[in-house]
Amino acid sequence: MAQIDPKSIGAHIRTRKQQLTPLERKVLDCILAKSDFDEKTSLKEIATENQVSEAIVVKIAKKLDFSGYREFRSGLAYYKQLEVANLHNDISADDTATQVIKKVFETSIQALQETMSILDISEFERCVKILVEADHIDLFGIGGSAQIAKDMAHKFLRIGIKTSVYDDSHMMLMAGAVSHPGNVVLAISHSGTTIDVIEPLQLARQNGAKTIAITNYAISPIAECADVVLTSTSQGSLLLGENAAARIAQLNILDALYVAVAKQNLDISEDNLRKTRYAVKHKRTK
């Protein structure tokens, strides 16, 4: 595995989980949950505890881009000692209000810190360039991802960039069908497997549009049909799921994109901000 920030080991593993089989994911989840996992945890111990062969454990490590079990063990053992690794805790039925608040906030803090550690700066800069040069920007998303897309559209409009948001599969397909060079389609999918978003994104790319994907999984179907991929990461609980913390991380990625795009033409952006603020304020004081 290429040298990476040790703080991002947990995120690196989670963003690649989608390529594992259900059995492999189950074994990985057990390893991640193992409180006494350290540099001395043997391959045999992991295989025995999970009732699988040692070869399967090695295969999991390699699918996650480690050279083998030893490198996987070393990286994960180091990561587990870090403060960021221990921010997330599952919510339980007997938690007090104070505990619930602490757990929810710390899970979001972990998502933000780890997303920042894995964010590819060169990909981010490519994304900014694509957005700045776009003739038109379409935003695709279903469910919670659509709300993130609408937030992005709202911010862009404040600085004079008009976008279209599509949260219906048929409308996304139609938008993809009439895409052409100069258009940009930014699609958001937490799982990276939402077919109602992937198919329109593929269609837009076939028609010459530049495509950007925001997802929680670096290895996923949506990443395969995007020119640029920006990855968030998060852990979730039974009540919150992964999406809650991922939403916070993805909103921050898009906020950073918004600021970076606005900065490219700062005078125009600031002038449009004044115009939009005045328009809203003037309407409210009538």
Buried (B, 14 or more C-beta within 10 A) or exposed (E): BEEBEBBBBBBBBBBBBBEBEEEBBEBBEBBBEBEEBBEEBEBEBBBEEBEBEBEBBBBBBBBBBBEBBEBBBBBBBBBBEBEBBEBBBBBEEEBEEEEEEBBBEBBBBBBBBBBBBBBBEEBBEBBBBBBBEBEBBBBBBBEBBBBBBBBBBEBBEBBBBEBBBBBEBEBBBBBBEEBEEEBBBBBBBBBBBBEBBBBBBBBBBEBEBBBBBBBBBBBBBBBEBBBBBBBBBBBBBEEBEBBBBBBBBBBBBBEBBBEBBBEEBEEEBEEBBEEBEEEEEEEEEE
